[in-house]
Amino acid sequence: MFKRYFSILACLLFGILPSLAAPDPFSLEYGVVAPCPQHGQAQTLDIPLNLADVVDLALCHNPKTRAAWANAKVEAALVGIAQAAYLPYLDATISGSRQRTRAEYESPLTNTTHSETVRTRSQSADIYLSYLLFDFGGRAANLESQRQLLNAAIAQQDTTRQAVFLEAVQAFYQVHASAAAVEAAKTSETAAQKSLSAAESRLKAGVATSVDKLQAQTAFSQAELNLIRMEGMWRNAEGILANTLGLGANHPVRLEPDELLFSDTLADKIALVENISTRLDAWMEAAKHERPDLRAAEAYYQAARAAVGVARSQGLPTLRFIASPGYQRRDGLDSHSGSVGLTLNIPLFSGFADSYRIRAAEVREEASAIELERLEQQTSLEVWQAWQELRTATQSLLATTTLFASAEAAERMTLGRYQAGVGNILDLLNAQSALADARLQRINAAYDWHISRAALARAIGRLDRRLLDESFFFTEP
């Protein structure tokens, strides 16, 4: 008979084990997106990277995206724990023992001591089944709360992905802007060298003073120092880019050449940006539905509402069905036992803990609603500010293009006058300094334009690979 019970328990055990071995038997992780995009092409650093490659690598390998993914999977597992409350609880116990008892006694008739050893064997098998029938909605509220927390974690994962996306865009263009600044500094250094050579030639010809040479030498040394600083900024930008990709700061990363300014299509870009002004209200409204941090705040609010139901149910009765068949064999004698019934648990008094638990849950719900309202207002402000920054960056890019053209013409004319002996060194140095500033402002304006565009996309909640399309979000809300 014991073998029979053992066989039954073994069948139950081996029937359940496969489901226990499954990491996600309820398939709750289907909504948790892996950090690596399926369409990503560049998963290696062996080739020069463009912007899309940099974004894909950052999303895949940046620790922030992987941590957000892990946190979302934790919340999915907690949903599984809450969902398990709808299934019965089954516990099995199998035991076997041998007992040896030595007894000593004294015979009253013979006044002698006798000893006797008693050996017993016992085996037992028990199954305990428990199923929650009714709890005034406690487990349903708990499951809803955990599901909303999972939705919040998925939304937070999207928020992290967009933040890393923006970091990758910033790092990519910062490297290109820094490289362009180095080239600009080299150009300014070459121009300063020409001015110094011209001053030296005029000094030798006796048509200039040593003051001209000293001023030109000072300007040349300043250009050399500026070049050293720009090269240092370039190396720092490369380290930030490598770090954004989840690499060590000293890891080399090669980028494809990139035309930072897009001066040939500047007029088209200005027209596209100006087109947003007529749709700004629509973009603000769209941000309320598409911003992942707002979706997370809404999910937290819904979870807090469900938590109120959980708190209220904890002070209410619960009804369970229980069943427990058992078998025992002792010294060759078999015995069977079993019980089936209902258990009603009625909490009577918990020192007002239930009251305060409900109060705390209600206050958390109120706080979540306030936080949601605050984020909605902040979203409106961020969209407005991002739009103004993009508009300013666009106008600045146009202005610096004109500024650079005029400064370049002025420097060329002043250099020619000085070399012809009809100009002075101060006019030349001032023109070269103005040209160097205009060149750097043009680079910074182009960088600001790209970053402002990405920042507006993030403020709206649409910072994804669509940003790589030049006409991104400019035509439709």
Disulfide bonds with the S-S distance in Angstrom:
Cys36-Cys60 2.49
